[in-house]
Amino acid sequence: MTKIDKKFVIAIDGAAATGKSVLAKGIAQKLGILYIDTGAMYRAAGYYFITKKIPMTEEEILKNIDLINIKLKYIDGETIVYLNGKDITSYIRTEEISMAASNISKNKYIRKKLVKLQREMAGEESVVLEGRDITTVVFPNADLKVFLTASIEVRAKRRQRDLEKKGNYMDIEEVKASLQKRDIQDSTRKESPLTKVKDAIEIDTTNLTNEKTVDMVISLLKERI
């Protein structure tokens, strides 16, 4: 494990299947820092409403938003998710919670709340996090900003493998079409579109192993801080 004494934030953006989450986890493990799994935070928010059987309307979200406290901790190489003090890590990977997370992530009040919590965690310790608006909205002043790219062919193969691991089998052309559709949605949406900021380091992961990408980002971080 590599240790860096100074507190820092690594922000990673990029389109789907460019390797963002694998990279962020690899960096967290190598540096022994917190990986802020933003997707898990939206899942935790969805879990709150699902388990309490509260409809995810704007009215109900506004009523409950101050009752939702989500915290992540890095323990034994894993990011543990806490909702109001309870470890819910093993309960938030179901399809029902996945759909709830997708629905609730569209709400601007939830997004604002979770960004606030993410910034609070980064105020306490070094963190790495990834998404589509991390360098533009969540941490525009991050110590290191990275923007991942990869060819659509490689991205489609990666996504296809991930789906197969979960027992879902899709034709490669279907996967490719789905990713291209997602790219358009992500880059043209009104709320926090996917954009490469000027000071982000672009890394093409098409021909890179995750280990190589992790080492590259850590080297860049050392240069910056």
N, CA and C atoms as a LAMMPS dump frame, in Angstrom:
ITEM: TIMESTEP
0
ITEM: NUMBER OF ATOMS
675
ITEM: BOX BOUNDS ff ff ff
-5.0000000000000000e+02 5.0000000000000000e+02
-5.0000000000000000e+02 5.0000000000000000e+02
-5.0000000000000000e+02 5.0000000000000000e+02
ITEM: ATOMS id mol type element x y z
1 1 1 N 0.842 -1.198 0
2 1 2 C 0 0 0
3 1 3 C 0.881 1.253 0
4 2 1 N 0.581 2.199 -0.889
5 2 2 C 1.305 3.457 -0.974
6 2 3 C 0.639 4.48 -0.059
7 3 1 N 1.43 5.224 0.679
8 3 2 C 0.87 6.219 1.586
9 3 3 C 1.259 7.624 1.137
10 4 1 N 0.293 8.519 1.1
11 4 2 C 0.535 9.93 0.809
12 4 3 C -0.007 10.722 1.992
13 5 1 N 0.859 11.474 2.651
14 5 2 C 0.476 12.144 3.897
15 5 3 C -0.549 13.254 3.71
16 6 1 N -0.434 14.015 2.635
17 6 2 C -1.34 15.148 2.425
18 6 3 C -2.756 14.671 2.062
19 7 1 N -3.774 15.386 2.59
20 7 2 C -5.17 15.067 2.25
21 7 3 C -5.461 15.557 0.83
22 8 1 N -6.199 14.748 0.056
23 8 2 C -6.435 15.106 -1.344
24 8 3 C -7.751 14.523 -1.847
25 9 1 N -8.174 15.028 -3.016
26 9 2 C -9.372 14.528 -3.704
27 9 3 C -8.992 14.188 -5.137
28 10 1 N -9.31 12.961 -5.549
29 10 2 C -9.159 12.55 -6.95
30 10 3 C -10.561 12.43 -7.535
31 11 1 N -10.829 13.189 -8.591
32 11 2 C -12.154 13.186 -9.231
33 11 3 C -12.044 12.566 -10.621
34 12 1 N -12.878 11.571 -10.894
35 12 2 C -12.832 10.852 -12.171
36 12 3 C -14.191 10.94 -12.869
37 13 1 N -14.171 11.404 -14.121
38 13 2 C -15.377 11.431 -14.943
39 13 3 C -15.152 10.603 -16.197
40 14 1 N -16.241 10.298 -16.893
41 14 2 C -16.128 9.549 -18.14
42 14 3 C -17.447 8.871 -18.471
43 15 1 N -17.558 8.432 -19.696
44 15 2 C -18.785 7.769 -20.141
45 15 3 C -18.887 6.368 -19.544
46 16 1 N -20.022 5.731 -19.741
47 16 2 C -20.255 4.379 -19.221
48 16 3 C -19.25 3.396 -19.808
49 17 1 N -18.77 2.47 -18.951
50 17 2 C -17.886 1.367 -19.348
51 17 3 C -16.5 1.817 -19.797
52 18 1 N -16.071 2.984 -19.351
53 18 2 C -14.697 3.416 -19.631
54 18 3 C -13.75 2.938 -18.538
55 19 1 N -14.309 2.371 -17.453
56 19 2 C -13.48 1.808 -16.388
57 19 3 C -13.372 2.674 -15.155
58 20 1 N -14.324 3.566 -14.962
59 20 2 C -14.258 4.534 -13.855
60 20 3 C -14.287 3.877 -12.484
61 21 1 N -15.274 3.023 -12.245
62 21 2 C -15.428 2.448 -10.9
63 21 3 C -14.293 1.475 -10.574
64 22 1 N -13.853 0.696 -11.563
65 22 2 C -12.743 -0.237 -11.35
66 22 3 C -11.476 0.548 -11.019
67 23 1 N -11.272 1.653 -11.726
68 23 2 C -10.115 2.508 -11.47
69 23 3 C -10.184 3.106 -10.071
70 24 1 N -11.337 3.668 -9.713
71 24 2 C -11.488 4.31 -8.405
72 24 3 C -11.253 3.317 -7.266
73 25 1 N -11.788 2.108 -7.412
74 25 2 C -11.586 1.077 -6.386
75 25 3 C -10.114 0.684 -6.287
76 26 1 N -9.458 0.575 -7.447
77 26 2 C -8.041 0.213 -7.462
78 26 3 C -7.181 1.268 -6.79
79 27 1 N -7.489 2.524 -7.034
80 27 2 C -6.756 3.626 -6.403
81 27 3 C -6.982 3.609 -4.892
82 28 1 N -8.236 3.421 -4.486
83 28 2 C -8.573 3.395 -3.055
84 28 3 C -7.798 2.295 -2.337
85 29 1 N -7.742 1.125 -2.944
86 29 2 C -7.047 -0.009 -2.32
87 29 3 C -5.543 0.221 -2.259
88 30 1 N -4.972 0.79 -3.315
89 30 2 C -3.523 0.99 -3.364
90 30 3 C -3.076 2.103 -2.417
91 31 1 N -3.912 3.136 -2.254
92 31 2 C -3.542 4.264 -1.396
93 31 3 C -4.156 4.172 0.005
94 32 1 N -5.075 3.213 0.198
95 32 2 C -5.725 3.061 1.492
96 32 3 C -6.619 4.233 1.847
97 33 1 N -7.34 4.745 0.826
98 33 2 C -8.225 5.897 1.039
99 33 3 C -9.68 5.509 0.77
100 34 1 N -10.578 6.418 1.071
101 34 2 C -12.008 6.161 0.89
102 34 3 C -12.421 6.307 -0.57
103 35 1 N -13.079 5.278 -1.088
104 35 2 C -13.727 5.366 -2.399
105 35 3 C -15.167 5.78 -2.14
106 36 1 N -15.51 6.992 -2.559
107 36 2 C -16.888 7.458 -2.408
108 36 3 C -17.694 6.918 -3.59
109 37 1 N -18.409 5.856 -3.346
110 37 2 C -19.244 5.224 -4.368
111 37 3 C -20.541 6.029 -4.464
112 38 1 N -20.574 6.981 -5.392
113 38 2 C -21.734 7.867 -5.503
114 38 3 C -22.996 7.093 -5.878
115 39 1 N -22.827 6.053 -6.707
116 39 2 C -23.979 5.232 -7.078
117 39 3 C -24.579 4.543 -5.87
118 40 1 N -23.72 4.074 -4.961
119 40 2 C -24.197 3.419 -3.737
120 40 3 C -24.971 4.399 -2.866
121 41 1 N -24.575 5.667 -2.91
122 41 2 C -25.283 6.675 -2.113
123 41 3 C -26.703 6.892 -2.641
124 42 1 N -26.846 6.894 -3.967
125 42 2 C -28.198 7.015 -4.54
126 42 3 C -29.015 5.751 -4.261
127 43 1 N -28.333 4.615 -4.245
128 43 2 C -29.025 3.372 -3.891
129 43 3 C -29.508 3.426 -2.439
130 44 1 N -28.683 3.992 -1.566
131 44 2 C -29.067 4.1 -0.153
132 44 3 C -30.283 5.009 0.012
133 45 1 N -30.308 6.09 -0.752
134 45 2 C -31.46 6.997 -0.708
135 45 3 C -32.713 6.279 -1.213
136 46 1 N -32.555 5.508 -2.295
137 46 2 C -33.678 4.734 -2.814
138 46 3 C -34.145 3.695 -1.812
139 47 1 N -33.179 3.063 -1.141
140 47 2 C -33.477 2.047 -0.115
141 47 3 C -34.338 2.645 1.002
142 48 1 N -34.028 3.872 1.392
143 48 2 C -34.787 4.559 2.447
144 48 3 C -36.276 4.607 2.076
145 49 1 N -36.557 5.063 0.855
146 49 2 C -37.957 5.218 0.434
147 49 3 C -38.642 3.874 0.209
148 50 1 N -37.911 2.913 -0.366
149 50 2 C -38.493 1.592 -0.626
150 50 3 C -38.85 0.885 0.682
151 51 1 N -37.926 0.861 1.624
152 51 2 C -38.163 0.11 2.868
153 51 3 C -39.219 0.77 3.752
154 52 1 N -39.35 2.084 3.612
155 52 2 C -40.375 2.779 4.397
156 52 3 C -41.693 2.913 3.635
157 53 1 N -41.68 2.359 2.4
158 53 2 C -42.883 2.383 1.543
159 53 3 C -43.395 3.811 1.331
160 54 1 N -42.472 4.709 1.091
161 54 2 C -42.807 6.113 0.828
162 54 3 C -42.669 6.371 -0.669
163 55 1 N -43.697 6.911 -1.313
164 55 2 C -43.588 7.2 -2.749
165 55 3 C -42.529 8.272 -3.008
166 56 1 N -41.793 8.122 -4.101
167 56 2 C -40.7 9.053 -4.395
168 56 3 C -41.182 10.263 -5.19
169 57 1 N -42.215 10.917 -4.658
170 57 2 C -42.698 12.154 -5.262
171 57 3 C -41.875 13.31 -4.716
172 58 1 N -41.895 14.429 -5.402
173 58 2 C -41.117 15.585 -4.937
174 58 3 C -41.579 16.031 -3.552
175 59 1 N -42.886 15.969 -3.323
176 59 2 C -43.436 16.369 -2.022
177 59 3 C -42.88 15.487 -0.903
178 60 1 N -42.878 14.161 -1.122
179 60 2 C -42.399 13.238 -0.095
180 60 3 C -40.874 13.332 0.076
181 61 1 N -40.179 13.57 -1.015
182 61 2 C -38.723 13.736 -0.923
183 61 3 C -38.386 14.943 -0.056
184 62 1 N -39.081 16.04 -0.268
185 62 2 C -38.84 17.251 0.526
186 62 3 C -39.18 17.037 1.998
187 63 1 N -40.203 16.229 2.27
188 63 2 C -40.591 15.934 3.661
189 63 3 C -39.515 15.105 4.372
190 64 1 N -38.869 14.224 3.628
191 64 2 C -37.973 13.237 4.239
192 64 3 C -36.481 13.546 4.092
193 65 1 N -36.134 14.493 3.259
194 65 2 C -34.728 14.672 2.904
195 65 3 C -33.83 14.954 4.101
196 66 1 N -34.342 15.66 5.091
197 66 2 C -33.52 15.958 6.28
198 66 3 C -33.416 14.771 7.234
199 67 1 N -34.175 13.712 6.95
200 67 2 C -34.129 12.509 7.797
201 67 3 C -33.177 11.463 7.23
202 68 1 N -32.577 11.78 6.084
203 68 2 C -31.688 10.829 5.407
204 68 3 C -30.234 11.236 5.625
205 69 1 N -29.488 10.382 6.299
206 69 2 C -28.057 10.631 6.474
207 69 3 C -27.285 9.411 5.975
208 70 1 N -26.487 9.616 4.947
209 70 2 C -25.719 8.518 4.336
210 70 3 C -24.235 8.767 4.569
211 71 1 N -23.548 7.737 5.027
212 71 2 C -22.119 7.851 5.323
213 71 3 C -21.406 6.638 4.746
214 72 1 N -20.241 6.863 4.167
215 72 2 C -19.42 5.773 3.648
216 72 3 C -18.139 5.676 4.469
217 73 1 N -17.698 4.443 4.718
218 73 2 C -16.438 4.222 5.416
219 73 3 C -15.634 3.15 4.693
220 74 1 N -14.324 3.315 4.675
221 74 2 C -13.431 2.35 4.029
222 74 3 C -12.909 1.402 5.104
223 75 1 N -13.371 0.15 5.056
224 75 2 C -12.998 -0.835 6.078
225 75 3 C -12.517 -2.116 5.4
226 76 1 N -11.299 -2.536 5.725
227 76 2 C -10.722 -3.781 5.172
228 76 3 C -10.842 -3.859 3.65
229 77 1 N -10.52 -2.756 2.976
230 77 2 C -10.512 -2.75 1.511
231 77 3 C -11.873 -2.657 0.861
232 78 1 N -12.899 -2.335 1.629
233 78 2 C -14.262 -2.253 1.083
234 78 3 C -14.955 -0.983 1.559
235 79 1 N -15.737 -0.389 0.654
236 79 2 C -16.537 0.769 1.024
237 79 3 C -17.841 0.277 1.654
238 80 1 N -18.052 0.641 2.919
239 80 2 C -19.256 0.236 3.649
240 80 3 C -20.247 1.401 3.642
241 81 1 N -21.513 1.081 3.365
242 81 2 C -22.551 2.103 3.242
243 81 3 C -23.44 2.101 4.481
244 82 1 N -23.552 3.26 5.113
245 82 2 C -24.399 3.411 6.298
246 82 3 C -25.549 4.366 5.998
247 83 1 N -26.747 3.951 6.363
248 83 2 C -27.927 4.815 6.275
249 83 3 C -28.439 5.036 7.683
250 84 1 N -28.37 6.281 8.128
251 84 2 C -28.785 6.633 9.495
252 84 3 C -28.14 5.706 10.531
253 85 1 N -26.835 5.444 10.333
254 85 2 C -26.067 4.658 11.29
255 85 3 C -26.116 3.151 11.096
256 86 1 N -26.955 2.654 10.163
257 86 2 C -27.086 1.211 9.939
258 86 3 C -26.339 0.788 8.678
259 87 1 N -25.561 -0.283 8.778
260 87 2 C -24.841 -0.826 7.635
261 87 3 C -25.834 -1.509 6.691
262 88 1 N -26.011 -0.922 5.503
263 88 2 C -26.968 -1.485 4.537
264 88 3 C -26.253 -1.976 3.272
265 89 1 N -24.943 -2.122 3.339
266 89 2 C -24.129 -2.481 2.17
267 89 3 C -24.68 -3.696 1.418
268 90 1 N -25.082 -4.712 2.152
269 90 2 C -25.518 -5.966 1.512
270 90 3 C -26.967 -5.931 1.018
271 91 1 N -27.653 -4.823 1.235
272 91 2 C -29.075 -4.769 0.866
273 91 3 C -29.373 -3.891 -0.347
274 92 1 N -28.365 -3.231 -0.906
275 92 2 C -28.658 -2.196 -1.91
276 92 3 C -28.306 -2.585 -3.344
277 93 1 N -28.013 -3.888 -3.585
278 93 2 C -27.624 -4.298 -4.933
279 93 3 C -28.718 -5.078 -5.659
280 94 1 N -29.954 -4.979 -5.186
281 94 2 C -31.047 -5.673 -5.86
282 94 3 C -31.55 -4.834 -7.033
283 95 1 N -32.277 -5.463 -7.933
284 95 2 C -32.823 -4.755 -9.088
285 95 3 C -33.827 -3.694 -8.644
286 96 1 N -34.606 -3.994 -7.602
287 96 2 C -35.595 -3.034 -7.096
288 96 3 C -34.909 -1.757 -6.603
289 97 1 N -33.818 -1.915 -5.861
290 97 2 C -33.093 -0.761 -5.349
291 97 3 C -32.381 -0.031 -6.482
292 98 1 N -31.914 -0.776 -7.471
293 98 2 C -31.27 -0.174 -8.634
294 98 3 C -32.238 0.762 -9.36
295 99 1 N -33.471 0.297 -9.542
296 99 2 C -34.489 1.12 -10.201
297 99 3 C -34.842 2.338 -9.356
298 100 1 N -34.925 2.131 -8.044
299 100 2 C -35.24 3.238 -7.129
300 100 3 C -34.146 4.293 -7.189
301 101 1 N -32.885 3.837 -7.255
302 101 2 C -31.748 4.766 -7.332
303 101 3 C -31.802 5.579 -8.623
304 102 1 N -32.138 4.903 -9.724
305 102 2 C -32.231 5.577 -11.018
306 102 3 C -33.312 6.654 -10.983
307 103 1 N -34.444 6.321 -10.367
308 103 2 C -35.553 7.279 -10.285
309 103 3 C -35.218 8.472 -9.397
310 104 1 N -34.651 8.187 -8.244
311 104 2 C -34.42 9.251 -7.26
312 104 3 C -33.253 10.147 -7.653
313 105 1 N -32.323 9.63 -8.46
314 105 2 C -31.161 10.426 -8.858
315 105 3 C -31.534 11.582 -9.778
316 106 1 N -32.741 11.54 -10.334
317 106 2 C -33.201 12.626 -11.211
318 106 3 C -33.668 13.838 -10.406
319 107 1 N -33.876 13.638 -9.11
320 107 2 C -34.412 14.718 -8.28
321 107 3 C -33.299 15.682 -7.852
322 108 1 N -33.481 16.963 -8.137
323 108 2 C -32.422 17.944 -7.868
324 108 3 C -32.154 18.123 -6.381
325 109 1 N -33.169 17.902 -5.535
326 109 2 C -32.974 18.063 -4.088
327 109 3 C -32.115 16.924 -3.523
328 110 1 N -32.356 15.716 -4.032
329 110 2 C -31.543 14.575 -3.619
330 110 3 C -30.104 14.761 -4.086
331 111 1 N -29.929 15.199 -5.338
332 111 2 C -28.58 15.41 -5.865
333 111 3 C -27.822 16.433 -5.013
334 112 1 N -28.507 17.522 -4.671
335 112 2 C -27.887 18.578 -3.862
336 112 3 C -27.504 18.04 -2.484
337 113 1 N -28.389 17.244 -1.888
338 113 2 C -28.141 16.67 -0.565
339 113 3 C -26.925 15.739 -0.593
340 114 1 N -26.866 14.864 -1.603
341 114 2 C -25.772 13.892 -1.656
342 114 3 C -24.439 14.551 -1.989
343 115 1 N -24.46 15.579 -2.817
344 115 2 C -23.228 16.329 -3.09
345 115 3 C -22.7 16.939 -1.802
346 116 1 N -23.6 17.473 -0.983
347 116 2 C -23.214 18.056 0.314
348 116 3 C -22.543 16.997 1.199
349 117 1 N -23.131 15.797 1.253
350 117 2 C -22.576 14.71 2.06
351 117 3 C -21.223 14.252 1.518
352 118 1 N -21.099 14.212 0.187
353 118 2 C -19.827 13.811 -0.425
354 118 3 C -18.723 14.803 -0.081
355 119 1 N -19.053 16.078 -0.106
356 119 2 C -18.068 17.112 0.23
357 119 3 C -17.696 17.05 1.711
358 120 1 N -18.661 16.721 2.553
359 120 2 C -18.368 16.586 3.986
360 120 3 C -17.377 15.452 4.234
361 121 1 N -17.566 14.32 3.538
362 121 2 C -16.65 13.184 3.702
363 121 3 C -15.246 13.547 3.22
364 122 1 N -15.176 14.287 2.113
365 122 2 C -13.879 14.693 1.579
366 122 3 C -13.191 15.699 2.494
367 123 1 N -13.964 16.368 3.319
368 123 2 C -13.39 17.307 4.274
369 123 3 C -12.705 16.605 5.431
370 124 1 N -13.028 15.33 5.624
371 124 2 C -12.492 14.571 6.754
372 124 3 C -11.273 13.724 6.393
373 125 1 N -11.185 13.282 5.123
374 125 2 C -10.101 12.384 4.726
375 125 3 C -9.889 12.419 3.218
376 126 1 N -8.801 11.795 2.76
377 126 2 C -8.535 11.707 1.324
378 126 3 C -9.557 10.789 0.668
379 127 1 N -10.006 11.17 -0.533
380 127 2 C -11.048 10.393 -1.21
381 127 3 C -10.781 10.307 -2.712
382 128 1 N -11.361 9.286 -3.319
383 128 2 C -11.427 9.172 -4.77
384 128 3 C -12.879 8.894 -5.11
385 129 1 N -13.389 9.528 -6.135
386 129 2 C -14.773 9.258 -6.542
387 129 3 C -14.91 9.448 -8.04
388 130 1 N -15.941 8.816 -8.584
389 130 2 C -16.129 8.829 -10.036
390 130 3 C -17.596 9.016 -10.373
391 131 1 N -17.821 9.464 -11.603
392 131 2 C -19.189 9.658 -12.068
393 131 3 C -19.189 10.37 -13.405
394 132 1 N -20.172 11.251 -13.571
395 132 2 C -20.27 12 -14.826
396 132 3 C -20.269 13.51 -14.599
397 133 1 N -20.338 13.922 -13.319
398 133 2 C -20.302 15.365 -13.033
399 133 3 C -19.395 15.667 -11.836
400 134 1 N -18.437 14.782 -11.595
401 134 2 C -17.589 14.927 -10.41
402 134 3 C -16.627 16.103 -10.564
403 135 1 N -16 16.223 -11.736
404 135 2 C -15.041 17.316 -11.945
405 135 3 C -15.736 18.644 -12.246
406 136 1 N -16.976 18.581 -12.719
407 136 2 C -17.679 19.815 -13.099
408 136 3 C -18.539 20.388 -11.981
409 137 1 N -19.184 19.517 -11.189
410 137 2 C -20.15 19.971 -10.189
411 137 3 C -19.736 19.631 -8.761
412 138 1 N -19.392 18.379 -8.526
413 138 2 C -19.176 17.917 -7.155
414 138 3 C -17.856 18.439 -6.585
415 139 1 N -16.747 18.232 -7.335
416 139 2 C -15.434 18.691 -6.86
417 139 3 C -14.684 19.433 -7.977
418 140 1 N -15.153 20.634 -8.315
419 140 2 C -14.461 21.401 -9.361
420 140 3 C -13.051 21.83 -8.946
421 141 1 N -12.741 21.762 -7.638
422 141 2 C -11.409 22.129 -7.148
423 141 3 C -10.599 20.913 -6.705
424 142 1 N -10.909 19.748 -7.259
425 142 2 C -10.188 18.516 -6.895
426 142 3 C -8.694 18.661 -7.181
427 143 1 N -7.884 17.978 -6.381
428 143 2 C -6.432 18.028 -6.577
429 143 3 C -6.023 17.415 -7.909
430 144 1 N -6.731 16.37 -8.31
431 144 2 C -6.473 15.742 -9.607
432 144 3 C -7.801 15.394 -10.262
433 145 1 N -7.953 15.851 -11.514
434 145 2 C -9.161 15.547 -12.287
435 145 3 C -8.776 14.663 -13.468
436 146 1 N -9.505 13.582 -13.62
437 146 2 C -9.224 12.614 -14.68
438 146 3 C -10.491 12.404 -15.503
439 147 1 N -10.322 12.338 -16.822
440 147 2 C -11.453 12.058 -17.715
441 147 3 C -11.108 10.82 -18.538
442 148 1 N -11.854 9.737 -18.321
443 148 2 C -11.584 8.471 -19.012
444 148 3 C -12.344 8.363 -20.326
445 149 1 N -11.658 7.818 -21.325
446 149 2 C -12.3 7.5 -22.597
447 149 3 C -11.888 6.074 -22.984
448 150 1 N -12.58 5.523 -23.961
449 150 2 C -12.226 4.213 -24.525
450 150 3 C -13.042 4.042 -25.801
451 151 1 N -12.581 3.194 -26.69
452 151 2 C -13.321 2.966 -27.939
453 151 3 C -14.664 2.317 -27.62
454 152 1 N -15.646 2.558 -28.464
455 152 2 C -16.983 2.003 -28.244
456 152 3 C -16.95 0.479 -28.304
457 153 1 N -16.046 -0.089 -29.124
458 153 2 C -15.947 -1.549 -29.232
459 153 3 C -15.478 -2.166 -27.911
460 154 1 N -14.452 -1.583 -27.328
461 154 2 C -13.921 -2.092 -26.058
462 154 3 C -14.923 -1.871 -24.931
463 155 1 N -15.559 -0.732 -24.918
464 155 2 C -16.564 -0.452 -23.891
465 155 3 C -17.709 -1.454 -23.973
466 156 1 N -18.138 -1.768 -25.188
467 156 2 C -19.243 -2.715 -25.372
468 156 3 C -18.853 -4.109 -24.871
469 157 1 N -17.607 -4.524 -25.143
470 157 2 C -17.142 -5.833 -24.673
471 157 3 C -17.087 -5.885 -23.147
472 158 1 N -16.623 -4.788 -22.54
473 158 2 C -16.561 -4.727 -21.08
474 158 3 C -17.959 -4.827 -20.476
475 159 1 N -18.884 -4.051 -21.03
476 159 2 C -20.251 -4.06 -20.509
477 159 3 C -20.892 -5.417 -20.713
478 160 1 N -20.651 -6.036 -21.856
479 160 2 C -21.204 -7.364 -22.14
480 160 3 C -20.707 -8.369 -21.1
481 161 1 N -19.403 -8.325 -20.775
482 161 2 C -18.848 -9.24 -19.762
483 161 3 C -19.488 -9 -18.398
484 162 1 N -19.666 -7.724 -18.04
485 162 2 C -20.292 -7.397 -16.752
486 162 3 C -21.716 -7.944 -16.68
487 163 1 N -22.447 -7.796 -17.771
488 163 2 C -23.83 -8.297 -17.819
489 163 3 C -23.867 -9.818 -17.701
490 164 1 N -22.937 -10.484 -18.382
491 164 2 C -22.9 -11.95 -18.356
492 164 3 C -22.61 -12.476 -16.949
493 165 1 N -21.782 -11.749 -16.21
494 165 2 C -21.485 -12.144 -14.826
495 165 3 C -22.749 -12.131 -13.964
496 166 1 N -23.698 -11.281 -14.353
497 166 2 C -24.963 -11.176 -13.612
498 166 3 C -26.044 -12.055 -14.22
499 167 1 N -25.668 -12.846 -15.23
500 167 2 C -26.632 -13.756 -15.848
501 167 3 C -27.462 -13.128 -16.945
502 168 1 N -27.063 -11.945 -17.407
503 168 2 C -27.782 -11.265 -18.49
504 168 3 C -26.96 -11.353 -19.772
505 169 1 N -27.55 -11.889 -20.823
506 169 2 C -26.822 -12.081 -22.07
507 169 3 C -27.413 -11.188 -23.165
508 170 1 N -26.564 -10.331 -23.731
509 170 2 C -27.005 -9.401 -24.783
510 170 3 C -26.037 -9.478 -25.96
511 171 1 N -26.578 -9.355 -27.155
512 171 2 C -25.766 -9.304 -28.359
513 171 3 C -24.862 -8.071 -28.296
514 172 1 N -23.638 -8.192 -28.785
515 172 2 C -22.668 -7.096 -28.694
516 172 3 C -23.17 -5.833 -29.387
517 173 1 N -23.903 -5.972 -30.479
518 173 2 C -24.429 -4.792 -31.182
519 173 3 C -25.516 -4.1 -30.352
520 174 1 N -26.288 -4.908 -29.629
521 174 2 C -27.296 -4.334 -28.721
522 174 3 C -26.627 -3.525 -27.616
523 175 1 N -25.57 -4.095 -27.072
524 175 2 C -24.834 -3.423 -25.992
525 175 3 C -24.245 -2.111 -26.51
526 176 1 N -23.667 -2.176 -27.693
527 176 2 C -23.054 -0.989 -28.299
528 176 3 C -24.104 0.111 -28.514
529 177 1 N -25.259 -0.279 -29.02
530 177 2 C -26.335 0.69 -29.263
531 177 3 C -26.819 1.314 -27.955
532 178 1 N -26.907 0.485 -26.921
533 178 2 C -27.332 0.969 -25.607
534 178 3 C -26.343 1.994 -25.053
535 179 1 N -25.046 1.712 -25.196
536 179 2 C -24.011 2.634 -24.713
537 179 3 C -24.04 3.95 -25.492
538 180 1 N -24.226 3.861 -26.797
539 180 2 C -24.269 5.077 -27.618
540 180 3 C -25.47 5.948 -27.25
541 181 1 N -26.592 5.288 -26.955
542 181 2 C -27.782 6.018 -26.514
543 181 3 C -27.511 6.699 -25.172
544 182 1 N -26.85 5.968 -24.261
545 182 2 C -26.513 6.52 -22.941
546 182 3 C -25.556 7.705 -23.071
547 183 1 N -24.616 7.604 -23.999
548 183 2 C -23.668 8.7 -24.229
549 183 3 C -24.395 9.994 -24.597
550 184 1 N -25.37 9.858 -25.475
551 184 2 C -26.135 11.036 -25.923
552 184 3 C -26.926 11.615 -24.76
553 185 1 N -27.574 10.737 -23.99
554 185 2 C -28.356 11.193 -22.837
555 185 3 C -27.466 11.904 -21.815
556 186 1 N -26.323 11.3 -21.522
557 186 2 C -25.433 11.856 -20.497
558 186 3 C -24.835 13.197 -20.905
559 187 1 N -24.539 13.357 -22.179
560 187 2 C -23.879 14.585 -22.623
561 187 3 C -24.853 15.709 -22.959
562 188 1 N -26.143 15.391 -23.057
563 188 2 C -27.113 16.429 -23.423
564 188 3 C -28.148 16.72 -22.328
565 189 1 N -28.081 15.999 -21.19
566 189 2 C -29.076 16.209 -20.142
567 189 3 C -28.915 17.605 -19.532
568 190 1 N -30.027 18.149 -19.017
569 190 2 C -30.001 19.494 -18.429
570 190 3 C -29.239 19.523 -17.114
571 191 1 N -29.464 18.507 -16.268
572 191 2 C -28.821 18.459 -14.953
573 191 3 C -27.438 17.825 -15.061
574 192 1 N -26.397 18.616 -14.877
575 192 2 C -25.007 18.121 -14.801
576 192 3 C -24.623 17.2 -15.957
577 193 1 N -24.577 17.697 -17.181
578 193 2 C -24.195 16.837 -18.318
579 193 3 C -22.731 16.413 -18.238
580 194 1 N -22.416 15.293 -18.901
581 194 2 C -21.048 14.801 -18.961
582 194 3 C -20.216 15.74 -19.834
583 195 1 N -19.203 16.343 -19.217
584 195 2 C -18.347 17.302 -19.912
585 195 3 C -16.91 17.14 -19.446
586 196 1 N -15.967 17.276 -20.351
587 196 2 C -14.547 17.241 -19.972
588 196 3 C -14.098 18.667 -19.671
589 197 1 N -13.679 18.898 -18.433
590 197 2 C -13.19 20.228 -18.061
591 197 3 C -11.757 20.407 -18.576
592 198 1 N -11.355 21.659 -18.741
593 198 2 C -10.058 21.966 -19.355
594 198 3 C -8.874 21.365 -18.604
595 199 1 N -8.947 21.38 -17.26
596 199 2 C -7.785 20.921 -16.494
597 199 3 C -7.843 19.444 -16.117
598 200 1 N -8.748 18.696 -16.732
599 200 2 C -8.795 17.25 -16.496
600 200 3 C -7.782 16.547 -17.404
601 201 1 N -7.106 15.54 -16.869
602 201 2 C -6.175 14.734 -17.659
603 201 3 C -6.963 13.624 -18.347
604 202 1 N -6.948 13.61 -19.664
605 202 2 C -7.69 12.572 -20.402
606 202 3 C -6.833 11.316 -20.533
607 203 1 N -7.418 10.181 -20.18
608 203 2 C -6.73 8.896 -20.292
609 203 3 C -7.603 7.947 -21.113
610 204 1 N -7.049 7.461 -22.209
611 204 2 C -7.745 6.49 -23.053
612 204 3 C -7.409 5.094 -22.534
613 205 1 N -8.416 4.397 -22.011
614 205 2 C -8.189 3.085 -21.387
615 205 3 C -8.364 1.923 -22.362
616 206 1 N -8.529 2.222 -23.65
617 206 2 C -8.791 1.171 -24.64
618 206 3 C -7.773 0.033 -24.557
619 207 1 N -6.492 0.387 -24.485
620 207 2 C -5.435 -0.629 -24.49
621 207 3 C -4.678 -0.693 -23.165
622 208 1 N -5.289 -0.199 -22.096
623 208 2 C -4.631 -0.194 -20.787
624 208 3 C -5.278 -1.196 -19.843
625 209 1 N -4.459 -1.873 -19.058
626 209 2 C -5.002 -2.696 -17.978
627 209 3 C -5.393 -1.756 -16.843
628 210 1 N -6.227 -2.244 -15.931
629 210 2 C -6.604 -1.408 -14.807
630 210 3 C -5.389 -1.077 -13.943
631 211 1 N -4.495 -2.056 -13.763
632 211 2 C -3.292 -1.836 -12.949
633 211 3 C -2.452 -0.699 -13.516
634 212 1 N -2.305 -0.681 -14.833
635 212 2 C -1.525 0.363 -15.494
636 212 3 C -2.192 1.729 -15.303
637 213 1 N -3.505 1.761 -15.436
638 213 2 C -4.236 3.024 -15.276
639 213 3 C -4.134 3.531 -13.843
640 214 1 N -4.249 2.629 -12.878
641 214 2 C -4.114 3 -11.463
642 214 3 C -2.744 3.627 -11.213
643 215 1 N -1.689 2.971 -11.681
644 215 2 C -0.328 3.478 -11.484
645 215 3 C -0.138 4.838 -12.156
646 216 1 N -0.741 5 -13.325
647 216 2 C -0.633 6.254 -14.057
648 216 3 C -1.274 7.406 -13.275
649 217 1 N -2.46 7.147 -12.709
650 217 2 C -3.173 8.18 -11.959
651 217 3 C -2.423 8.527 -10.664
652 218 1 N -1.896 7.525 -9.996
653 218 2 C -1.141 7.781 -8.763
654 218 3 C 0.121 8.607 -9.063
655 219 1 N 0.774 8.325 -10.176
656 219 2 C 1.949 9.107 -10.578
657 219 3 C 1.559 10.557 -10.848
658 220 1 N 0.425 10.756 -11.513
659 220 2 C -0.064 12.11 -11.782
660 220 3 C -0.386 12.84 -10.488
661 221 1 N -0.987 12.116 -9.533
662 221 2 C -1.318 12.714 -8.246
663 221 3 C -0.055 13.188 -7.53
664 222 1 N 0.973 12.368 -7.527
665 222 2 C 2.233 12.722 -6.848
666 222 3 C 2.861 13.968 -7.473
667 223 1 N 2.718 14.088 -8.78
668 223 2 C 3.232 15.278 -9.476
669 223 3 C 2.473 16.537 -9.056
670 224 1 N 1.152 16.37 -8.839
671 224 2 C 0.297 17.518 -8.52
672 224 3 C 0.452 17.994 -7.082
673 225 1 N 0.665 17.058 -6.145
674 225 2 C 0.663 17.472 -4.74
675 225 3 C 2.042 17.355 -4.099
